[in-house]
Amino acid sequence: MYKTETTMTVPLTTTEFGTIRVGHSRVSLDSVVHHYKLGASAEQIAESFPSLELGDVYTVIAYYLANRESVEEYLKQQETEADALQQQIESDPAHQKATNQLRERIRARWAARQSTTDSVTD
C-alpha cells in the first residue's frame, strides 16, 4: 500500500481589519463561502472572481468543509460587525441629511421625467 502525505497551504490572508481574503486578491472568504453555499461550483466561483485561481477556490472550499465550525463563527462575527457599522452610519445625522437630500433629488428627477413622458403621450 502506498501512503502519501501532503501538506497544502491554504491561500488565505487576514487584513489589518480582520477580514480574511483569498490569496493576494481582494475577494473575501465570505464571498467564496457564500457562493459555495448557494450551490456554485468551484469553476463557477472562479469565473465570478477572475482574480482567483481555480486551485485556490478548491483549496478554500476544502478548508471551509474541514473547518466549518470556526469559519461559520468567523462569518457570524463579520456579519455582527457589519450590522453594527451599518447602524452607526445610518444613525449619523450627517448621513441622514445626505440621504434625504439624495432622495429628494431622485424624486425631482423622477417627477421631471414623468411630466416629460406625460406631455409626449398627450
N, C-alpha and C positions, 0 to 999 in steps of 0.2 A: 504494500500500500504506500502510495506516495503522499506525503504531507507537505503542504505549502503554507507558510505563514507569511503574511504580507501586512505591513503597516501602511495605512493610507493617511495622508494628510488631508484634513477637511479644509477646503478653501474658504474659511470664514475669518473675518477681521472685525474687531469691535472699535467703533468710532469713539472719540472723546466724549460723546453724548450718550454712549451706551447702546447705540444701535448696532446690530450685527449685520454686516454687509457680506455679500458673496465675492470672494476674491478681491480684486482691485477695482471692482465695479461699484456703481452707486446703487445696485439692486440689493434690496434688503432680504434677509432671511424670511421676514414676514411675507414678502411678496411671493417668493418661491413656494413657501408652505401654503399660502392662501390659494394659489393656482392649483397646487397639487391636491388640496382638499376639495376643490371644485371639480376634480376629475381630469385635469390636464395631464398629459404625458410629459415625460422629461423633454421630448422633442418639441412639443407644443410650447412648453415653458421657455426653452432655448430660442424658439422662433419669436416669442413675445418680447424677449430681452436679448437683443443681438450682441450685447456686450458680454454675455455669458457663454462659456464653453459648454457643450453638451455633457462632457465628462464631469464638469463641476456641478452641473444640475443633478446628475445621477448621484454624485457623492453627497450633495447636500440633502437630497431626498433620503438616502440611506442613513445619513446622520440623524435626520428627523425621526425616522422609523425606529432607530436604535435608542434614541434618547427622547422619546415622545413626551414623557412627563416633564422633563426640565425645559424642553422647547416650548411646550404649552404654557408652563409657568412664565417663561420669558415673554411669550406673546401676550399673556394676560397683563403682565406688568407694563408692557409697551402700550396696550390699549388704555389702561388706567391712567398712565402719564399723559397720553394724548387727550383723553377726555378732560383731565384737569387743566391742561394747557388751553384747550378749546374754551372751557368755561371761563378761564381767566381772561382770554382775549375778548370773548363776547360780552363780558361784564364791564369792560373798559369803556368809559363814557366817550372817549375819542373814537373808538372803533364803532360804537353805536351811532354816533353822529355821522361818521363817514358812510356807514352802511345805509342810513336813512337818506343821505344826500344821493347816493348812488341809485337807490330805489326810485327816488323822485325823478332823476334824470331818465331812467329807463321808462318810467310811466309816461313822462312827457314825450319821449321819442315814440313810444307805442301809440299814444294818442295822436301824434302828428301823422304817423303812418296810416292810422285808421281813418283820419279825416281826409287824407290824400286818396286812399283807396275808395272811400265812400263817394267823393266828388267825381272820380273817374267812372264809377259804375252808374252814376245818375244820368 
